Amino acid sequence: MRAQLQQLIDNKTKPMGALGRLEEIALQIGLIQGTARPQLNRPYIVVFAGDHGIAATGLVNPYPQAVTAQMVLNFITGGAAINVFCRQHHLGLTVVDAGVKFDFDAGVFPGKLISQKIGPGTRNYLETEAMSAAEVQKAMEAGKGVVTDLYAGGTNCIGLGEMGIGNTSSAALIMSFVTGITVEECAGRGTGTSDEQLQRKKETLRKAWQLHLPTVTASPDAATILRCVGGFEIAMMTGAYLKAAELKMIVLVDGFITTAAMLLAKQINPAVPDYCFFSHTSGESGHAAMLDHLGAKPLLNLGMRLGEGTGAAMAYPLLQSAIYFLRDMASFQSAGVSKAGSDE
């Protein structure tokens, strides 16, 4: 299949390699779908939302914890950046309550909010483990279920996003435990942190890292890391990645937090990144190192660090362009155009 696709790409009416990364994207999508005429059907962005116990302390976040619920309401009423970009690119959007500290009336927003609440936010990992082993498994299974339902409805392309005040801190701890990079280097500003707040955030995360190091050292697997310092939304995204790869879906990875979940999914199944496109390099300071660890080549670098799946939505049209040229662009033979070095 690889040879067939590469020959098809090379014989389009262009110099070999002239479409750059688009040629790589087309090849990867063709390999995932096993066809020279791939399609992106009913593409969706799924935003997983959850609260973090650490956020109630204010030690790692300038915005109050209540903003998580407020932004979820903004998503389901259509006012956030991700809503704008989904409308622009004709992407479906659904929001999953993975564990927000607020009781939503899901019946008021049918099809826009999926309730999979594990609990009203995780516990404070400065004091104890963020969640139980049972909660980790329940969250991962819930993430798999969301993807399974979308797939059953005809979706074969999915982008993951997140919302959760304090979740850059959880992602930084996950990154540190997986990569071995110091937690201070992994931690960034998140949502609008000042220099003084950033220093306090790093000191706080160092304490959390030291508290959970013995447990993670004894069992450095994804489930243990999630149990110690994860978030319900991060655990659900981990499960979602695993199921999407199993179903051979096209997956768009967004930014820092969604890539942290990818680090964990890759620990469980090293083949998961083969189904993924890394949308962009986030403005969050640790994201570039995270991508380097994965050997990932992001599609965009716009300095974005909003989350919500916005980078995935912005990158989606590149995937469209790649499959359109693969399917619809003429070959040298069909167009009657001479190739370089030919005698015609």
C-alpha positions, 0 to 999 in steps of 0.5 A: 500500500505504501508503494502504491500510494507513494507512486500515486503521489509522485505521479501527480502533475508537480515536481516530486515532493513539491507539496511538502508536508501535504504529501506526508499527510496524504500518505499517512491518511492513505495508509491508515484507511488502506486506500488511495481514495481516503475520506474524512467523514463527519469530523468531530472535535470532542472537548473533555472537561474536568476540575482539579483539586489542586486548583481550589488552593490557587497555588497553580492557577490565576483563574478561579476553579469556577471558570471550568464550568463557566467555559463549559457553558460557553462551549455548549451555547456556542460562544467560545473560540472552538465554536467559531472554528468548528462552524468555520470548518464544518466540524461537529463539536461535543463537550464531555463532562468528565468531572466538573465541579458543577451540576449541569442539566444535560437535558437542556443541551441535547447532543452538545453535552455528554455527562460522564462525570466521575466525580466533582473534580479530582482530589488535591495531589499535594495531599493525596493521590488525585484519583483511585485506580477504579476511577482511572479505569472508569474514566478511560473506559468512558473516553473509549465509549465516547469515541465508539459512539461517534464512530458508530455514527459515521465519524472517522476523523476526531480531534480532542480538546480539553478544559480544566482550570489547573490542568496544565499543572497535571500535564506538566507532572505527567510529562515529567514522570514520562520523559524524565525532564524536570517538572520545573522545565515542564511547567509553563504559564498556563492561563495568564500566569505572572512571573511570581505566580509561575515561580510559585507554581513550579515550587508547588509542582516540585512538592507534588512530584516529590510526594508521588515519586516513590509510587511512580518509581515503583510502578511507572505505568500510565494508570499509576501516573494518572492515579497520582497526578492526573485529571479525569479529562486527561484519563478520558482522553487517554482512553479516547486515543486508544479506542480511536487507534483501535478503530483506525480513525484519523486523530488530531492532537491539540496542545500541551494537555492533550499531548500529555494524554498522548504520552500516556496512551503511547505507553499503553499502545506504542502504535497510537501515534501512527494514527495521529496528526499533531496539530501545532506547537503550543505556546506553552513552554514544555510542549515543544520538548513533549513533541520532541520526545514523541518524535512528532512533527507539528503541522502549525506553529501559531503561538496558540495556547488556548486549548479547547481543541482550537489547534486541532480545528485549525489544522483540520483543513490541511488534512482536507487539502492532502486528501483532495490532492491525492484523490482529485489532482491529475497525473502526468499521464492523464493530463498529458504533461511531460515528466522531468527527464522524459523525452516527450 
